[in-house]
Amino acid sequence: MRYLLGTELLAPADLALGLAAVCWGYLTMRVQTRFFRVASGDGRGGPKTR
């Protein structure tokens, strides 16, 4: 498959950097949803339209 797509394996340092970026994004979203919940009742984050 690598030959077909013309890709290469990542170097260990690049792989670690990518993994750290994914973990950072995941943790950021978890903190955001835990501490900055939306107060509106529609669950979408927008203003109430009633």
MDTraj code that builds the backbone (N, CA, C; nanometers):
import mdtraj as md
import numpy as np

residues = "MET ARG TYR LEU LEU GLY THR GLU LEU LEU ALA PRO ALA ASP LEU ALA LEU GLY LEU ALA ALA VAL CYS TRP GLY TYR LEU THR MET ARG VAL GLN THR ARG PHE PHE ARG VAL ALA SER GLY ASP GLY ARG GLY GLY PRO LYS THR ARG".split()
xyz = np.array([
    [0.0817, -0.1187, 0.0000],
    [0.0000, 0.0000, 0.0000],
    [0.0867, 0.1258, 0.0000],
    [0.1990, 0.1217, 0.0728],
    [0.2886, 0.2384, 0.0725],
    [0.3416, 0.2667, -0.0674],
    [0.3722, 0.1614, -0.1409],
    [0.4225, 0.1792, -0.2775],
    [0.3148, 0.2403, -0.3665],
    [0.1926, 0.1962, -0.3506],
    [0.0817, 0.2462, -0.4315],
    [0.0557, 0.3943, -0.4043],
    [0.0607, 0.4335, -0.2776],
    [0.0330, 0.5727, -0.2407],
    [0.1575, 0.6607, -0.2402],
    [0.2749, 0.6003, -0.2450],
    [0.3985, 0.6773, -0.2457],
    [0.4285, 0.7423, -0.1121],
    [0.3993, 0.6737, -0.0030],
    [0.4227, 0.7294, 0.1300],
    [0.5438, 0.6644, 0.1948],
    [0.5895, 0.7230, 0.3050],
    [0.7012, 0.6706, 0.3823],
    [0.6604, 0.6611, 0.5281],
    [0.7342, 0.5810, 0.6033],
    [0.7117, 0.5747, 0.7473],
    [0.7591, 0.7038, 0.8128],
    [0.6948, 0.7430, 0.9196],
    [0.7381, 0.8605, 0.9934],
    [0.8588, 0.8266, 1.0801],
    [0.9439, 0.9257, 1.0972],
    [1.0552, 0.9103, 1.1911],
    [0.9970, 0.9096, 1.3325],
    [1.0622, 0.8463, 1.4277],
    [1.0087, 0.8406, 1.5641],
    [0.9803, 0.9788, 1.6250],
    [1.0649, 1.0759, 1.5966],
    [1.0417, 1.2103, 1.6500],
    [0.9158, 1.2723, 1.5895],
    [0.8946, 1.2537, 1.4599],
    [0.7748, 1.3065, 1.3947],
    [0.6491, 1.2363, 1.4444],
    [0.6594, 1.1073, 1.4662],
    [0.5462, 1.0313, 1.5192],
    [0.5101, 1.0786, 1.6595],
    [0.6113, 1.1028, 1.7421],
    [0.5874, 1.1528, 1.8780],
    [0.5248, 1.2913, 1.8742],
    [0.5693, 1.3763, 1.7833],
    [0.5125, 1.5107, 1.7708],
    [0.3657, 1.5049, 1.7288],
    [0.3352, 1.4185, 1.6339],
    [0.1957, 1.4038, 1.5914],
    [0.1082, 1.3489, 1.7019],
    [0.1577, 1.2530, 1.7762],
    [0.0817, 1.1967, 1.8873],
    [0.0581, 1.3010, 1.9962],
    [0.1602, 1.3824, 2.0238],
    [0.1453, 1.4883, 2.1233],
    [0.0411, 1.5906, 2.0785],
    [0.0376, 1.6224, 1.9503],
    [-0.0605, 1.7183, 1.8992],
    [-0.2024, 1.6633, 1.9119],
    [-0.2201, 1.5358, 1.8825],
    [-0.3519, 1.4736, 1.8954],
    [-0.3971, 1.4730, 2.0411],
    [-0.3066, 1.4361, 2.1305],
    [-0.3407, 1.4327, 2.2732],
    [-0.3729, 1.5718, 2.3253],
    [-0.2967, 1.6710, 2.2812],
    [-0.3217, 1.8095, 2.3236],
    [-0.4606, 1.8552, 2.2781],
    [-0.4982, 1.8253, 2.1552],
    [-0.6307, 1.8619, 2.1052],
    [-0.7417, 1.7918, 2.1817],
    [-0.7218, 1.6639, 2.2102],
    [-0.8214, 1.5883, 2.2852],
    [-0.8397, 1.6459, 2.4260],
    [-0.7290, 1.6713, 2.4938],
    [-0.7374, 1.7259, 2.6299],
    [-0.7995, 1.8657, 2.6311],
    [-0.7678, 1.9451, 2.5304],
    [-0.8258, 2.0790, 2.5207],
    [-0.9776, 2.0712, 2.5080],
    [-1.0261, 1.9817, 2.4251],
    [-1.1712, 1.9682, 2.4084],
    [-1.2373, 1.9142, 2.5344],
    [-1.1718, 1.8218, 2.6050],
    [-1.2274, 1.7705, 2.7300],
    [-1.2385, 1.8807, 2.8346],
    [-1.1356, 1.9639, 2.8475],
    [-1.1381, 2.0749, 2.9437],
    [-1.2453, 2.1743, 2.9039],
    [-1.2562, 2.2038, 2.7754],
    [-1.3551, 2.2996, 2.7285],
    [-1.4964, 2.2517, 2.7598],
    [-1.5262, 2.1251, 2.7335],
    [-1.6613, 2.0766, 2.7593],
    [-1.6886, 2.0638, 2.9089],
    [-1.5854, 2.0444, 2.9889],
    [-1.6057, 2.0308, 3.1337],
    [-1.6300, 2.1646, 3.2012],
    [-1.5563, 2.2666, 3.1632],
    [-1.5619, 2.3932, 3.2341],
    [-1.6413, 2.5030, 3.1635],
    [-1.6684, 2.4871, 3.0358],
    [-1.7396, 2.5909, 2.9621],
    [-1.8649, 2.5343, 2.8977],
    [-1.9537, 2.4883, 2.9809],
    [-2.0786, 2.4322, 2.9289],
    [-2.1714, 2.5428, 2.8830],
    [-2.2557, 2.5113, 2.7860],
    [-2.3492, 2.6083, 2.7293],
    [-2.4707, 2.6171, 2.8192],
    [-2.5166, 2.7395, 2.8445],
    [-2.6281, 2.7597, 2.9350],
    [-2.7636, 2.7483, 2.8650],
    [-2.7677, 2.7542, 2.7333],
    [-2.8964, 2.7479, 2.6636],
    [-2.9524, 2.6061, 2.6678],
    [-3.0819, 2.5957, 2.6515],
    [-3.1473, 2.4666, 2.6631],
    [-3.1568, 2.3880, 2.5347],
    [-3.1139, 2.4447, 2.4210],
    [-3.1300, 2.3718, 2.2961],
    [-3.0143, 2.2769, 2.2687],
    [-2.9052, 2.2854, 2.3421],
    [-2.7959, 2.1932, 2.3281],
    [-2.7029, 2.2208, 2.2126],
    [-2.7321, 2.3233, 2.1325],
    [-2.6482, 2.3548, 2.0173],
    [-2.5578, 2.4738, 2.0430],
    [-2.5755, 2.5450, 2.1511],
    [-2.4883, 2.6564, 2.1831],
    [-2.5401, 2.7900, 2.1356],
    [-2.6431, 2.7926, 2.0594],
    [-2.6968, 2.9185, 2.0077],
    [-2.7967, 2.9797, 2.1044],
    [-2.8419, 3.1007, 2.0745],
    [-2.9422, 3.1627, 2.1603],
    [-3.0771, 3.0940, 2.1463],
    [-3.1564, 3.1049, 2.2482],
    [-3.2898, 3.0468, 2.2420],
    [-3.3752, 3.1274, 2.1442],
    [-3.4533, 3.0570, 2.0654],
    [-3.5330, 3.1236, 1.9620],
    [-3.6818, 3.1138, 1.9937],
    [-3.7178, 3.1478, 2.1109],
    [-3.8578, 3.1382, 2.1487],
    [-3.9147, 3.2668, 2.1845],
])
top = md.Topology()
chain = top.add_chain()
for i, resn in enumerate(residues, 1):
    res = top.add_residue(resn, chain, resSeq=i)
    for name in ("N", "CA", "C"):
        top.add_atom(name, md.element.get_by_symbol(name[0]), res)
traj = md.Trajectory(xyz[None], top)
